[in-house]
Amino acid sequence: MAVFKLDNVEDLYAIGNVLGSGHFGQVREVRERATGVLWAGKFLKLKKGAGSRLGLERKSVEKEVEILQSLQHQNIMALKDVFESRAELVLIIELIKGGELFDFIAEKENLTETEAIEFMKQILEGVSYMHQKYVAHFDLKPENIMLSDKHAPNPDIKIIDFGMAHRFIQGEEYKSLGGTPQYIAPEIINYEPLSTAADMCLSGLSPFQGETDEETLRNIVAMNYEFEPHYFSQTSNMAKDFIQKLLVKDQSERITAEECLVHPWIKPLNRTQIAK
Ligand SMILES: COc1cc(-c2ccc3ncc(-c4cccc([C@@H](O)NCCN(C)C)c4)n3n2)ccc1O
């Protein structure tokens, strides 16, 4: 069993405002007393006993921490420290001040393909790095892609929330039913053995969105999508080719993050190839 710092987290950090909350627990701004530096604290309530319905299994948080401790990349949130008390674990993480990429894009009049390519390139860099370490995120979605500083000329992408992540061991079979309906891969819906390929179904606006979750899941399994003119009339053919290579039902045929980074939309062979 992993042992985390048993100090009282409040002896070292002043606990500030809630930044957000969700399945993962609560994220609060915390100030390191020794340096005055601001961090994010992810506060997780642990199950008090085997029969307890509330709180997280300690084992699942240990798994998330072990994965985070193995990842050091500029496009993946950095874990600094872990504290534990009787019924709570606190993860001290780099503070990401720029909010969600989704909101940043929504606030802009429009996003050029060049800007989209820059964000996608950073997301792919982070995803490719974790996949090379046999780690799959399994909950990549716009809300889990944040920006370091939305006022910076070229904001850094930060991938957060590794609460569903898994590190594959050679030859093992891993299945999961978790994820967010609009963004999950068909193999998850079909409860088939998974791989890092399940992370490659990330999109801004789900092309499979139905009236209900059930309809959305049916659309994903049927790979039923179209490039609606209302959204794609100004999108280049190269960008559509990139998307089509991601939205492939057979995970063994789906383009990988590494292959995406050399796709002509992301890495044009020459200037004339852009925005075709
Ligand atoms: C370690 O795991 C997580 C970290 C974070 C995290 C890490 C650093 C950090 N700096 C600022 C924030 C932040 C600021 C406002 C809202 C949120 C969060 O509640 N919403 C983000 C997406 N959400 C759907 C997970 C998070 N975060 N959030 C969020 C969820 C996690 O499961």
Ligand as a Chemical Component Dictionary entry (heavy atoms), coordinates in Angstrom:
data_LIG
# 
_chem_comp.id                   LIG 
_chem_comp.type                 NON-POLYMER 
_chem_comp.pdbx_formal_charge   0 
_chem_comp.three_letter_code    LIG 
# 
loop_
_chem_comp_atom.comp_id 
_chem_comp_atom.atom_id 
_chem_comp_atom.alt_atom_id 
_chem_comp_atom.type_symbol 
_chem_comp_atom.charge 
_chem_comp_atom.model_Cartn_x 
_chem_comp_atom.model_Cartn_y 
_chem_comp_atom.model_Cartn_z 
_chem_comp_atom.pdbx_ordinal 
LIG C1  C1  C 0 -5.804  15.397 -10.312 1  
LIG O1  O1  O 0 -7.092  15.310 -10.897 2  
LIG C2  C2  C 0 -7.728  16.484 -11.199 3  
LIG C3  C3  C 0 -7.127  17.729 -11.233 4  
LIG C4  C4  C 0 -7.876  18.834 -11.552 5  
LIG C5  C5  C 0 -7.253  20.162 -11.571 6  
LIG C6  C6  C 0 -5.858  20.317 -11.471 7  
LIG C7  C7  C 0 -5.317  21.580 -11.487 8  
LIG C8  C8  C 0 -6.172  22.649 -11.590 9  
LIG N1  N1  N 0 -5.961  23.973 -11.622 10 
LIG C9  C9  C 0 -7.161  24.585 -11.743 11 
LIG C10 C10 C 0 -8.134  23.612 -11.802 12 
LIG C11 C11 C 0 -9.547  23.827 -11.955 13 
LIG C12 C12 C 0 -10.077 25.125 -12.039 14 
LIG C13 C13 C 0 -11.459 25.266 -12.235 15 
LIG C14 C14 C 0 -12.307 24.159 -12.367 16 
LIG C15 C15 C 0 -11.720 22.888 -12.261 17 
LIG C16 C16 C 0 -12.560 21.619 -12.410 18 
LIG O2  O2  O 0 -13.486 21.491 -11.420 19 
LIG N2  N2  N 0 -13.191 21.593 -13.720 20 
LIG C17 C17 C 0 -12.262 21.146 -14.690 21 
LIG C18 C18 C 0 -12.818 20.053 -15.540 22 
LIG N3  N3  N 0 -13.616 19.105 -14.791 23 
LIG C19 C19 C 0 -14.685 18.551 -15.622 24 
LIG C20 C20 C 0 -12.744 18.045 -14.262 25 
LIG C21 C21 C 0 -10.377 22.723 -12.059 26 
LIG N4  N4  N 0 -7.518  22.415 -11.698 27 
LIG N5  N5  N 0 -8.070  21.199 -11.695 28 
LIG C22 C22 C 0 -9.223  18.701 -11.839 29 
LIG C23 C23 C 0 -9.791  17.446 -11.803 30 
LIG C24 C24 C 0 -9.037  16.346 -11.473 31 
LIG O3  O3  O 0 -9.571  15.082 -11.424 32 
# 
loop_
_chem_comp_bond.comp_id 
_chem_comp_bond.atom_id_1 
_chem_comp_bond.atom_id_2 
_chem_comp_bond.value_order 
_chem_comp_bond.pdbx_ordinal 
LIG C1  O1  SING 1  
LIG O1  C2  SING 2  
LIG C2  C3  SING 3  
LIG C2  C24 DOUB 4  
LIG C3  C4  DOUB 5  
LIG C4  C5  SING 6  
LIG C4  C22 SING 7  
LIG C5  C6  SING 8  
LIG C5  N5  DOUB 9  
LIG C6  C7  DOUB 10 
LIG C7  C8  SING 11 
LIG C8  N1  DOUB 12 
LIG C8  N4  SING 13 
LIG N1  C9  SING 14 
LIG C9  C10 DOUB 15 
LIG C10 C11 SING 16 
LIG C10 N4  SING 17 
LIG C11 C12 SING 18 
LIG C11 C21 DOUB 19 
LIG C12 C13 DOUB 20 
LIG C13 C14 SING 21 
LIG C14 C15 DOUB 22 
LIG C15 C16 SING 23 
LIG C15 C21 SING 24 
LIG C16 O2  SING 25 
LIG C16 N2  SING 26 
LIG N2  C17 SING 27 
LIG C17 C18 SING 28 
LIG C18 N3  SING 29 
LIG N3  C19 SING 30 
LIG N3  C20 SING 31 
LIG N4  N5  SING 32 
LIG C22 C23 DOUB 33 
LIG C23 C24 SING 34 
LIG C24 O3  SING 35 
# 
